[in-house]
């Protein structure tokens, strides 16, 4: 059996991703209609990878599924497990297009049945409650929302103070795209307005299942029809990391060269091999400039493309300053 869903979550899960969405039906003209359960709430689907330890979707496959994509699941087999009644196995996951982020479209996914988030007003539920629960995914429009940050183990983590039906919930944010936007200053910490969120129940941690903010969506328009449009995946930075010591040691020289698509970096390795990596648009440098790997990072995007970013270009002033510093400190 094949099924269709609109992706409302592509969140972090144990080194991979948790993908989930509201099930829909499609007609011959590509109009979609939300499938609802007997109580009137939207019916959810969460694809589970049979080859991974926790059912997480591997990053390579998850990158092809953007938020609000309309996705076809092939050979769907339901595998409900306690609160995770939405889980299914599948053989193939194929994006067909996308739904515009309009207020009218998002409103159709909103849960108008459950008055509290996952059975009570705490930030987590206990194992007995989880064992008898019947849903682990919700989509709501926040009455209020505020992002707060905290640093743990030298990493900035974000929580949302989410107001819903008169209760404020303090929940972890696991939306990688929203986290990236916060890290890069594209979204400000503090009060957020006109926010829709996907909520999920995580795996057991310290004898409890925590409630998570899996997705944060802000509508881009008030109106929009129920028609699939062309699938355009927005390019978003997923990971930025420095070069490792072993990577630096293997490279004899790195310099900027012209390429068909703009600029690239040529890596001449100590084993006499050569590799090329595109230069991203936020880089400093010109053709034939030498690249200092200690002042560069590798940037991976959600479409799987990897580029090099030069954070700083060494000038003659920098060189002279560096030499004077060495001389003065001998």
VENSULPE-V107078 format. One record per helix or strand of 2 or more residues. SS is the DSSP state (H for helix, E for strand). FROM is the first residue (numbers start at 1). LEN is the number of residues. Records with the same first field share a line. If there is no record, write none. Layout:
BEGIN
SS: FROM-LEN, FROM-LEN
END
This chain:
BEGIN
E: 3-11, 16-11, 31-4, 44-4, 69-6, 77-2, 87-3, 92-7, 124-3, 137-5, 144-9, 155-10, 167-7, 190-3, 195-11, 208-11, 237-6, 251-9, 262-8, 274-6, 296-6, 306-5
H: 59-4, 103-5, 127-6, 176-8, 245-6, 293-3, 316-13
END
